[in-house]
Amino acid sequence: MDKYIGKRLDGRYEIRELIGVGGMANVYKAYDVLEKRIVAVKILREEYMDNDEFMRRFRNESRAISLLDHPNIVKVYDVIFSNRIQSIVMEYIDGITLKDYIDQEHVLRWKEAVHFTVQILKALQHAHDKGIIHRDIKPHNIMLLSDGTIKITDFGIARFSRSNTKTITDKAIGSVHYISPEQASGAFTDARSDIYSLGVMMFEMLTGKLPFEADSLVSVAIKQIQSQPTLPRSINPDIPEGLQDIVMRAMQKDAAKRYQSAAEMLHDIDEFKKNPSIVFAYKYEQPVQTHIQQELRHNQEEQRGLDREQRPMKRERPSSKKKTEADYEERKPLPLIPVMAGIAFAFLLAAGAFIGMLFLVNKPFEQVANVKVPDLVGMNYESIKTKYSDQFKIEVEEKAPSSLYEEGEIYDQNPDPGRTVKEHSTITIKVSTGKETIVLDDYAGKDSTEVFRDLSSKNLTWTETETYSNEYPAGTVVMTAPGAGEEVGEGDEISVYVSLGSQEQNQTVPLVVGMNFHEAKTLLSTRRLRIECVEEVQPQTDEDGKTIAGQVAAGTILEQSPNEDALVPAGTVINVKVMGGEGWEDPNKPRQVEISFDLPEGDGKVHVQTYVDGKETGYGDPDLSKQSTWTTKPTGKGDSKVEIYIDGELYLTYDVNFDTGVVVPTTDLQAVGEYLNNRDSQEDSTDNEDDDEYAQPSDE
């Protein structure tokens, strides 16, 4: 029997059954006794606990998903990292993988494939906006719920696009049947690699086949790099041509010819959904006709020839009427020359009219310059109406809401940017009327989980803030900001305040002496009480320094204050004395993390300061001419914000969880650029001041 089944992890998660076995971790179904819900617990297998690469990938997954909050991405509730276990507690998904569903159905209806693809693209857009690239998009990592909802899982080899750390991007990583050509060749990957993998998935959903298959994985990888896929419609003619265009553009070998973002691909799918007969006619590389296709066409032509040979000849039926003498009289020929002359005159008349029309419309002798179509997408319509009026005629084809573009901005144009056309040609555009407005409901008093689900269904993001309330019971919504009845735009963030119950309500202190510290922490939290170790008692040892047997286990609570049955306000801290020794570590004890970063280029010394939640915890004076990196080791508890200042100016910021050791860079690269520009401008101003000392007075 599995050693974890029946055990309680971290004093909170009851492991019930094994539901999945992966390459580096097993997934268990568990029950969260604190939140009273079913969860999935992913535990790194023991044989990989000493493998730095697998440990890095496992922690990277928790780090990646913890930054994401999207209805189509599996949620992470908790992470537990210790010397004995590495685990991630996630949302439990009661469904099957998309791969299982494809295997059942063989070929999906194109409407169903589009429905799944849209959800995946929205999730990828959210991840890419956070700087996270999945790099292993495949139907095996997509969970399908009974209501048709999609959930992306397994961010184990995800990469942070803003990370300067070289990890394993120089290796072909991912599932070979779905990886992009740049992944297969070990080149640099970005968000467009996920787009390619999704294109392969669409190909498989629509045709029931993978675009590239071979006897070995190496051969498949080579095909990903070199070979062109068969057109999906040659396998399944029921696929609309416009949808085939979308699939083929997503699967372009050259990343520059693919969709450049999930949002761009979503836009085309949206256009296709509005008009399934649309044809995009992208200039993608056409697949070479395979030997099998050529042989099939040859066989079809031979069959048509055989049909013609075997078809019985049509016999003339004898006439039942007797032929009269008039039937045998020789017909007199029509006068040939007048007829031909009439035909020639009519032809010349029509040709002359046609040529005249061409001259009138095209004006062949008028010199009209060739110009390139500008990129108008994202520009404000009012600002370009007159700017391009001398070169083009700009017409508004449509005005509609858009979640990506502000009111008045252009979100589509025809012809596409970069095309060469005659001057004064017409460019049709589509203009955004702004985000689609939504009137917020009154969520006060409603269960917070239902409220979060409703906000997500309306494409609104949300942040949760816990607060005490005498009016609303724990777990229900107190208020939102913006409030009920106010208008918000699609994609806006809503602050949701969730009740912790009455702060004044007294709680009865339970007996925790004799319990393990972690179990006591879980028990007290259910009564809205906290726990803190104020003293650690070391176990008795013999003359050789070995622990004497018969003592209580490390982590066991020896004393508590206040005592059992005392009435205290919610939020009170219960101070405990704990047996120390091997295997016990105070979870509330401040921990240290190590952060290394690149210093700016330059000469001379700079003053580097480290702040944790606004409090300085370290400093140094590195010489830029002698070193290019700096390492700081801040100490703290729980979630904190770490800021790095250089010469008094903010340089880098990090979100750090000191309990788990997860460090997430949050600095906007633009902020680093501003720091460097400010430093350069200060140096320039200093140089100018030095020059002014020797400047000659002006004539004035």
C-alpha angles and dihedrals in degrees: 000000000000109000094225098053111102093017126114113232117216088350089286116065116068108206108221111168145351110252104167141022118202137179095269106007143034123226122219134191109234142171121237104217092192099052093027095229141116114258138176118239118201111201124190110238116252095240089064098047090096094042108100093198095054091043089053092049093047094051090043089059093054090046093050098047093042088065093052129082113174133131090236096051123074111253124236116217103177145354126213117194121173139135090270103042141018113198144157121208111213144172111285112239116204100201146074133271119267087239090061090050093050090049089052096047098032092199122031124215108257092239089055092048090051091049091055094042094053091055092048092049092051090051092047091048089054092048094045091049087056090051095253123132115194098205094187105066108159135133090258088067095047118087119206120206124207092255092056096259117147125218123189115216140174110055090172095128097031116138130212106234092209094049117116092197116107108224122160100315088123090070130075098252129175133047107320097221091058106030122112122249091253091054092048091052094044094245128140115298130204138164091300089068089065088049090056092049090050089051089056089050091051089050090053095046093050099042105024088233137092115243093231127034131160143157094268136032090238090058090050090051091051090051090051088057101039114016130080118226123240114259107265092228090061086064099035114020090188091075110105113245093236091055090050088053090054093049093048094048091050089052099051113139091221107068090210089064094050127084104289094215142010088249091058092051091046089054093057092045088051090053090048092051090053092050115016090186092062118123118204095187095201116191093242125149110276115228116248114250107259125230089248092055092048092050091048092052091047090052091049092052091049090050092051090051091049091050090054092050094049095044109108115246117251110249123211112247113227114248116246091209123084115241115246125219090257089063089062095046113110111251115239113239120243116249100271104198099053091047094050091046091053092050092048092050092050090049093050091048092052093044091050091051091048094049090047090053090051091052092047096049104034100032093208095192093051112095108232117179123232114236135181119245110246124229104255099167110117094018123117112256094221091053095054100039093091098022093073099024092107092056107030143024106233118202127184108230098178144000115205142148119275131187091204102048132053124238111290095018121125114243101176140018141183126239097039120247116275097029117131114236138159117277114265091029118149122259114194116206140187117222127206119235088199132260117334105261121234126194109222118236122228102263097173111132094011124123108271094225091057091046093052090049092050093049091050091050088056091052092250123137122219144195123208123224120182119219138167117253133181091195104048125051121240114284096027128107117263097186144322132230114246088038136229114301095020121124120242133176127246109273094022119139119245122201110222119196112206123197123244089189127249115339092205094054110114121231130207112237111232125216109265099164108120093023126112111260094241093049090049091050090055093047094049093047090059087061092044092251128130133219133215132181108229097172135025115204115207116223120250116262135196127237091281092054095252120139113258111240123242097048123124117273122269112270094032115138112240102179138008138197127229092037129232117299094016114143111232135163119266111271094036116148116235108212115213140184112224134198108244130202137104113343096026123106124163106242090204093053114113112258133204127231130188121230123185123187142167118264121223117264117261147090133278133024126316129193112239120194129186121208127189112199090338096312120112112239104167147002142185144175109228121184109234092205090059105036137029101192137050132200124206127185109203122183126216149123131258122336114353141162115240118199128191117206125191117197090343097308126109109255109164138003132200137187105223131187102199092190094060100024092236112152118191120185110225101173116129105231087223088065091056089050091051090051091053092045091050090050092049092047090051090052090049092050090050090052091050091051090053090050092050091063089068098035117125116240115256125246090252 
